[in-house]
Amino acid sequence: MQGVQGSLEDLLAEGARSTPLAEVTFTVVDLETTGGSADECGITEIGAVKVRGGKTVGELGTLVDCGLPIPPFISVLTGITQQMVVGAPQVPEVLASFLEFARGTVLVAHNAPFDVGFLKAACARHGYEWPAFPVLDTADLARRVLTRDEVPNRKLGTLARFFRAATSPNHRALADARATVDVLHGLLERLGAFGVATLEEARSFAKAPTREQQAKRSLADDVPSGPGVYLFEDASGEILYIGKSGDLRTRVRSYFTASETRGRVREMIGIAERVRSIPCPTALEAEVRELRLIAEHKPRYNRRSKFPERAVWLKLTDEAFPRLSVVRECRDDDSAYLGPFPSTGSAEEARAALHETALLRQCNQPLTERRIAAGKTHSCALAELGRCGSPCDGRETRETYAGHVELARAAMTADAGPVVRAARGRIDRLAGELRYEEAAGWRDKLAAFLRAAWRAQRFASLAGCDELVAARPEASGGWELAVVRRGRLAATGVIPPGAPRYRPYVDACVATAETVLRGPQRFAATPEEMDCVLRWLEAPGVRLVEVTGVWSCPVGGAEGLRTWIDGAYGDPKPYAGRRGDSPV
């Protein structure tokens, strides 16, 4: 007769630090959700498999009605639609069942912070106390025991194929949990070769520094303290990774400890042969230098801001009958620009919001008065629908069309009100007809326009100042100085605590600042750098020392709608025409 298994706490009490893996019950869990944020999104499906000694002892799987809409791209990925979760158990009921099912076991998940994060957030939201489950992450274990020669990545599908799992993961919770069980068993077999036989050893092994990390700790010996930028290089001098820190020595040392668990970074450390440091007088300069160096060298292990040139802009073209065009550059010309946008898709959303306000033509045909008079142009269906004044066939004169152009130009550069009112009108109509998904789509179009207008207007204002000198207080009692020319950080410096006069430090900083000349681009710095500088300038306690030019934003501009912009995607519920949700 098989004995009754005690709880995990009993096992740990009986033999501290020596719980054999064969005696541990694991609950392997996988979730499907409406998105990636545990705070804003919900659980749509949960699958869990309880295993002990290599055998399955129980399963739990169910769809979940979390009360939130399932985005179309999630439905395409998982196959779970809104109709499928109608009538499914709600989150509190499912949580209660899962917590009882997993009681006294070790939780296992692939990329465990995601699944555990959602479970913890759901418990907090519905008043359940989260048990102190020990957690094993199969992704972490795979990074430690499998080499790149064996598997190209640590995705669940890749590992399932490598270990010949009986179930193929398919973005459904129970199937993925079953596949993770086979991956777990394969990884536990591998751990035996490392002398890992207990639960405690397995958990510490997953987070322990790799051999490469331990062997290369000396790379941090010559790194100084203080703010600056650090660069990991390989034997040939290729820059592998660039980072910044307020304390270079402490940050670089952390790469060689158990706190660094990122798989790509651990791989990079195995290749690196030296660490080069660039000390900076201030953290602001370190942040800007990091951005510039990443954009210049594009290190293969950096992801953030690696390709700033991929940003796009919306341009009001300089033609006889201007139109809105998505372009790759923001030139220093007389055209109005909106952006930057992270993708063409978001630029198209903003363009749709503008077209709702200004009846600009949407065709790409060359349009001049001579071609129109010669009958070489043609109208399209938008004219018949009232979405275009149809200047292409002479129904709208150039003077009348100029009114649409000026309305679009003003909305992009000064007054966002007309776009907001037009989009709001459409949103209210759609919501009144219970077409909430379409209303949410127009909310997103309006948010894309406002975000881009807000950034463009802030950038234009900062870049319009030939020189701006500001000071920010330090905790030590001194001051940080920054010289900004046409939006580009030209120099930084420090006024030490107790300095009798600040002017000599300001003069020295200005005298040594970079000369910034006008060029073909509208801005002398990248959008990422101007964002960084503006965050610093807007911090509490900053004082303006000198300004050459006018630093201000238009009264009717998008800056006044900043709170609504930030919250536009924060509410997971579809827009339903509530007055409090609108920017006007």
VENQUIVEN-V449475 format. One line per field, one symbol per residue. ss: DSSP state (h for helix, s for strand, l for the rest). burial: 1 if it has 9 or more other C-alpha atoms within 8 Angstrom, else 0. Layout:
ss=???
burial=???
//
This chain:
ss=lllllllhhhhhhhlllllshhhlssssssssslllllllllssssssssssllssssssssslsllllllhhhhhhhlllhhhhllllshhhhhhhhhhhhlllssssllhhhhhhhhhhhhhhhllllllllssshhhhhhhhllllllllllhhhhhhhllllllllllhhhhhhhhhhhhhhhhhhhhlllllshhhhhhhhhlllhhhhhlhhhhlllllllsssssslllllsssssssllhhhhhhhllllllllhhhhhhhhhllsssssslllhhhhhhhhhhhhhhhllllllllllhhhlssssslllllllsssslllsllllssssssllhhhhhhhhhhhhhhlllllllllllhhhhhlllllllhhhhllllllhhhllllhhhhhhhhhhhhhhhhlllhhhhhhhhhhhhhhhhlllhhhhhhhhhhhhhhhhhhhhhhhhhhhhlllssssssslllllsssssssllsssssssslllllllhhhhhhhhhlllllllllslllllhhhhhhhhhhhlllllsssssslllllllllhhhhhhhhhhlllllllllllhhhlll
burial=00000011001100001111100111111111110001001111111111111001001111111101110001100101000010011110011001000100111111110010110111110000000000111111111110000010010101111010101110111111111111111110011100011111111011101001110110110010011111111100001111011011101111111001100011011001111110111111111111101110011011001101001111111000111101110101000111111011011111111111111110000010001100001000001000011111110101001101101111111111111111110111011100110111011111111111111111111111111111111000111111111111111111100000000011001100100100001111100111011000000001010010001010011100110110010001011110000100
//
